[in-house]
Amino acid sequence: MNKEESTGGMAVRSGPLRNVVVLDITRVVAGPFCSMLLADLGATVIKVEHPGDPDYARTFPPFVGDEQLSAFFTQFNRNKQGITLNLKSEDGKALLKKLVRKADILVENFRPGTMDKLGLGYEVLRAENPKLIYTAISGFGRTGPNSSKPAYDNTGQAAGGLWSMNGYAEMPPVRVGTIIGDLAASLYAAIGTLAALRQAETSGVGQVVDVSQQDSVLTLTENAVVRYTAEKDVASPLGNDHPFVRPYGQFPCKDGYVFFGGYTDKFWAITCALFGEPERAKDPEIDTMEKRFDRVVAETKVKPLLERWFSRYTKAELEEMAGDKIPLSAIKTIAEVVEDPHIAARNMIVNVPVAGKLIGMFGQPIKLSAAEVTSFEKAPLPGEHNADVLARLADVTPDELALLKAAGAI
């Protein structure tokens, strides 16, 4: 079970990462998603925000309740505790250094060099805690000629090559319809952080985990790199086509579209039989994978056949027919995905409190047989846990807390 346990002050979560303390100095998604994954798995994640300028993802819709709290923000900051620190003030810097002494991990997503300018770079913080894992997420990484350039998710998609190969032929490039640069960087950051944490447990020495959006996006381009390095073939938009196999794409049906990927001879024969025309599997024009991949054959012979078969049925009927026999899936709207019984069985839509209401959000995709994630707590308000966290990890008394607040340090 992954529930919070009372320790007489700040709550300590249970789970595989129980007792791991993470300082989360990140904003928006590239960073908050990384630390959210760690929090889901039991880490005590402390979200650090500026007292007068909190994470501006708090202003992103949809909003819930009279307080107009952001469900978007909660989705990426659930299971965290929140404090405020003014890292431009000397008192704020001193407090962060105290917190670092008790922390295992610090995650930041400033432009490279920002923490150094604040006097809080890795070398400074390592002096406070040699075992600290310092995870830095940025657009272009901490090294290289572009390291200081500003970046957003779209920057990573553009610079990493994904835009250039997404969309349809003879049309302008199209971004992937989600912030995949932010999300991919966060995933790699989480993996790198856990690897570095494991090494620190055995060596006693921490390190920097340097993850860039451009690097992360590049690894999502699948075959594009080796196609270029091996054959000088530059990947271009293919729409829903695939460079290696056909049929493998989107096909219309009675009430929408399905994905069908029955390109192997085995799946093709099963498909022909399912739709009442088993003899098609032996048609000399389309009886092998090689023949079905030919673009002219695929367009003039295979595609019309599939469209005729699929057009008779709805998405649900086709999925039922396909069962576990052939790779066919309805192309679902988000509404259909959220209501999908399989998604429910996998606990992939979870209810998280936002402004006193339970709002459905994506769950934790990492399933551990001995450590099920069952607790999803609300995102913190700015500075909500100042007293608990600072007393526990920085020995700040109530009187000192009041002085720090009056000075604008928290």
Sequence and secondary structure as in RCSB ss.txt:
>XXXX:A:sequence
MNKEESTGGMAVRSGPLRNVVVLDITRVVAGPFCSMLLADLGATVIKVEHPGDPDYARTFPPFVGDEQLSAFFTQ
FNRNKQGITLNLKSEDGKALLKKLVRKADILVENFRPGTMDKLGLGYEVLRAENPKLIYTAISGFGRTGPNSSKP
AYDNTGQAAGGLWSMNGYAEMPPVRVGTIIGDLAASLYAAIGTLAALRQAETSGVGQVVDVSQQDSVLTLTENAV
VRYTAEKDVASPLGNDHPFVRPYGQFPCKDGYVFFGGYTDKFWAITCALFGEPERAKDPEIDTMEKRFDRVVAET
KVKPLLERWFSRYTKAELEEMAGDKIPLSAIKTIAEVVEDPHIAARNMIVNVPVAGKLIGMFGQPIKLSAAEVTS
FEKAPLPGEHNADVLARLADVTPDELALLKAAGAI
>XXXX:A:secstr
   EE  SSS EE STTTT EEEEE  SSTTHHHHHHHHHTT EEEEEE SSS  GGGG S EETTTTEEHHHHH
HHTTEEEEE  TTSHHHHHHHHHHHHH SEEEE S TTHHHHTT SHHHHHHH TT EEEEEESS SSSTTTTS 
  HHHHHHHTTTGGGSS TTS     SS HHHHHHHHHHHHHHHHHHHHHHHHS  EEEEEEHHHHHHTTSTTHH
HHHHHH       TT  SS SS EEEEETTEEEEE   SHHHHHHHHHHTT GGGGG TTTSSHHHHHSHHHIII
IIHHHHHHHHTTS HHHHHHHHTTTS EEE   HHHHHT HHHHHTT EEEEEETTEEEEEE      TT     
      TTTTHHHHHHHHH   HHHHHHHHHTT  
